[in-house]
Amino acid sequence: MLTLLFITNIAATIAFAISGALVAARHRLDWVGFVFMACITGIGGGTLRDAILDVPVFWLNDYYMIIVCSVAAIFTYYATHFISKRSKALLWADALGMALFTTLGAQKALSLDTSIPVAVIMGVFSACLGGIIRDVIVNDVPVVFQREIYISASLLGALTYCALHVYTPVGEGISLIAGGVMALVVRGLAITQNLSMPAHKGLP
């Protein structure tokens, strides 16, 4: 189980770091900007999650996460010329990071004996806050506030993980995988099919 959590954490961090670096590429930042954006995106959500849960921030001990983000940033810096401007690489990297961090955030909250609603919220926070910080820094409209389904996908993933882990006899590993797949599939459908939630009509 610890191995699965470790691998999932590394994969989620890499996916979000790449999404941050791709935003840096879109805004023509230098390599320092790439590393900064990758780190902000890769560890931002987890940092705020741990601060809210009042536990040690994960990367202060697991400093290798900064190295993981930095390596992903430098790799992306040199790989971006292979990526078409019309591709959806940023959206898919962000979707994968979102799905993985959703279940990791919920799992960490449950491991601290929080209630299911709190665990679900922590899953969503872990998945969404890093991307919000990333987009706000470069003055973009955050992905989570655009019409395509995003927060709802994270919410469904966190609920799936918590429900399976707490109310069924399946193991935690299966619960983590099921929650991540749920979030990724819903977000993937939103990307490929342009699915969105009904928008408010606004004030008259």
Phi and psi in degrees as a GROMACS rama.xvg file:
@    title "Ramachandran Plot"
@    xaxis  label "Phi"
@    yaxis  label "Psi"
@TYPE xy
-62.5827  -36.4913  LEU-2
-64.8056  -42.6735  THR-3
-62.9604  -43.59  LEU-4
-62.6544  -41.4991  LEU-5
-62.9911  -47.6832  PHE-6
-63.5954  -42.593  ILE-7
-63.1903  -41.4382  THR-8
-63.7194  -43.4368  ASN-9
-63.6248  -46.071  ILE-10
-62.3374  -42.4759  ALA-11
-63.9029  -42.6213  ALA-12
-64.4244  -42.5017  THR-13
-62.7002  -45.2248  ILE-14
-60.9269  -46.5632  ALA-15
-69.6735  -36.5347  PHE-16
-62.2139  -41.5989  ALA-17
-63.5011  -40.6359  ILE-18
-63.1293  -39.0127  SER-19
-64.909  -40.6924  GLY-20
-66.9958  -34.894  ALA-21
-67.4275  -34.7471  LEU-22
-64.6883  -41.329  VAL-23
-59.9727  -39.7226  ALA-24
-64.3363  -42.378  ALA-25
-61.7576  -30.4692  ARG-26
-98.9458  9.87261  HIS-27
57.5234  45.9597  ARG-28
-81.9901  163.499  LEU-29
-81.9661  -177.589  ASP-30
-67.0144  -28.8731  TRP-31
-66.1595  -40.5311  VAL-32
-62.2802  -37.5998  GLY-33
-59.4391  -48.9198  PHE-34
-64.1456  -42.6229  VAL-35
-61.3852  -48.0854  PHE-36
-65.9295  -37.1262  MET-37
-64.6717  -42.9663  ALA-38
-68.3204  -43.2635  CYS-39
-58.3549  -44.3704  ILE-40
-73.6524  -40.1803  THR-41
-70.1919  -33.4468  GLY-42
-118.855  -3.43123  ILE-43
-62.5108  -49.6906  GLY-44
-64.0734  -43.3217  GLY-45
-65.7872  -33.2594  GLY-46
-63.4357  -47.9945  THR-47
-67.2962  -36.9718  LEU-48
-58.6893  -49.2782  ARG-49
-65.6421  -36.8245  ASP-50
-63.6491  -40.9411  ALA-51
-67.4616  -40.0443  ILE-52
-77.2345  -6.12957  LEU-53
60.016  46.8424  ASP-54
-124.586  161.596  VAL-55
-56.1737  133.968  PRO-56
-63.4321  127.98  VAL-57
-56.4454  -38.8004  PHE-58
-81.9696  -6.09702  TRP-59
-69.4586  -30.9433  LEU-60
-95.6744  -43.2849  ASN-61
-90.0963  65.1571  ASP-62
-62.4986  -18.1866  TYR-63
-63.0572  -17.4469  TYR-64
-63.2081  -35.2079  MET-65
-64.7387  -39.8549  ILE-66
-64.9973  -41.9924  ILE-67
-59.3684  -46.2618  VAL-68
-62.6438  -41.6527  CYS-69
-66.7327  -42.6368  SER-70
-64.2431  -42.6171  VAL-71
-61.5982  -37.597  ALA-72
-65.9354  -45.6639  ALA-73
-66.608  -40.164  ILE-74
-59.1065  -46.7193  PHE-75
-65.205  -36.1794  THR-76
-54.6729  -42.3103  TYR-77
-90.3407  -11.2216  TYR-78
-99.5786  -11.0982  ALA-79
-64.4658  -26.4324  THR-80
-70.8022  -8.55572  HIS-81
-90.0706  -6.45511  PHE-82
-104.372  127.609  ILE-83
-69.9286  144.629  SER-84
-62.6844  -23.5335  LYS-85
-88.9913  -3.72444  ARG-86
-73.71  164.63  SER-87
-108.406  33.5794  LYS-88
-58.7577  -41.4743  ALA-89
-61.9879  -45.2034  LEU-90
-63.6474  -39.8668  LEU-91
-74.2084  -37.8779  TRP-92
-63.0579  -42.5128  ALA-93
-65.2294  -39.9469  ASP-94
-63.648  -42.1651  ALA-95
-65.5777  -45.8453  LEU-96
-60.1437  -42.5323  GLY-97
-59.034  -47.4835  MET-98
-62.2363  -44.1407  ALA-99
-70.5573  -42.9899  LEU-100
-70.6332  -24.8741  PHE-101
-58.1065  -51.5304  THR-102
-73.2469  -34.5697  THR-103
-64.3634  -41.3913  LEU-104
-65.0626  -43.4938  GLY-105
-66.2273  -39.4425  ALA-106
-63.079  -43.1968  GLN-107
-64.1945  -41.0847  LYS-108
-64.2959  -43.231  ALA-109
-65.2481  -35.0724  LEU-110
-65.9983  -17.8987  SER-111
-96.9063  13.37  LEU-112
64.3002  33.7154  ASP-113
-80.5799  168.018  THR-114
-75.3265  163.962  SER-115
-60.5818  -45.7714  ILE-116
-56.5322  -40.7546  PRO-117
-66.0216  -41.7452  VAL-118
-62.0362  -40.9646  ALA-119
-63.2216  -44.9207  VAL-120
-62.8466  -40.8519  ILE-121
-65.7102  -34.2638  MET-122
-63.0203  -44.8063  GLY-123
-66.1386  -42.8046  VAL-124
-60.6459  -45.4591  PHE-125
-59.186  -37.2993  SER-126
-81.0404  -28.172  ALA-127
-108.907  -31.776  CYS-128
-68.835  -35.3017  LEU-129
-62.3042  -41.7956  GLY-130
-67.1689  -36.0648  GLY-131
-63.1982  -46.785  ILE-132
-59.001  -46.1077  ILE-133
-54.387  -49.9798  ARG-134
-72.0302  -37.0896  ASP-135
-64.8927  -38.6056  VAL-136
-58.2986  -39.1555  ILE-137
-98.7017  13.5894  VAL-138
63.0781  33.4942  ASN-139
-94.6448  157.562  ASP-140
-73.0078  120.502  VAL-141
-54.2159  141.423  PRO-142
-55.1357  -37.0013  VAL-143
-67.3116  -18.9714  VAL-144
-99.7159  1.57727  PHE-145
-83.3642  167.568  GLN-146
-72.2922  -26.3722  ARG-147
-61.2666  145.656  GLU-148
-62.8597  127.126  ILE-149
-141.216  -65.7036  TYR-150
-59.8083  -38.5763  ILE-151
-61.9974  -37.2133  SER-152
-64.6826  -43.4271  ALA-153
-63.8754  -42.0218  SER-154
-60.2989  -44.4145  LEU-155
-65.4521  -38.411  LEU-156
-64.6612  -44.0814  GLY-157
-64.9901  -41.5392  ALA-158
-63.7643  -40.7883  LEU-159
-61.9802  -47.3483  THR-160
-59.6987  -50.3645  TYR-161
-63.2857  -43.1533  CYS-162
-63.4674  -44.932  ALA-163
-67.8304  -41.465  LEU-164
-70.3689  -37.3844  HIS-165
-90.0394  -38.3561  VAL-166
-107.292  -2.26406  TYR-167
-127.474  162.579  THR-168
-83.6542  2.19669  PRO-169
-67.1734  153.647  VAL-170
-71.4821  166.253  GLY-171
-64.8735  -34.4751  GLU-172
-60.66  -46.2028  GLY-173
-64.6712  -38.4313  ILE-174
-62.5462  -42.7677  SER-175
-62.2929  -45.0751  LEU-176
-65.0852  -44.3233  ILE-177
-63.4332  -42.5991  ALA-178
-63.7217  -43.2538  GLY-179
-64.9992  -41.7685  GLY-180
-64.1122  -41.6667  VAL-181
-58.4949  -49.7647  MET-182
-62.7903  -42.4672  ALA-183
-68.6703  -40.2027  LEU-184
-64.8988  -45.8913  VAL-185
-63.184  -44.4458  VAL-186
-66.3512  -38.9809  ARG-187
-62.0837  -40.8205  GLY-188
-64.0857  -37.7867  LEU-189
-63.0444  -38.6182  ALA-190
-70.4222  -46.2015  ILE-191
-80.9243  -30.71  THR-192
-108.058  3.46308  GLN-193
55.2817  42.5498  ASN-194
-77.1085  144.183  LEU-195
-149.305  158.817  SER-196
-80.8881  150.986  MET-197
-60.2312  131.148  PRO-198
-89.6041  149.185  ALA-199
-67.5512  146.468  HIS-200
-75.3469  -11.3697  LYS-201
87.9868  175.833  GLY-202
-80.9484  145.61  LEU-203
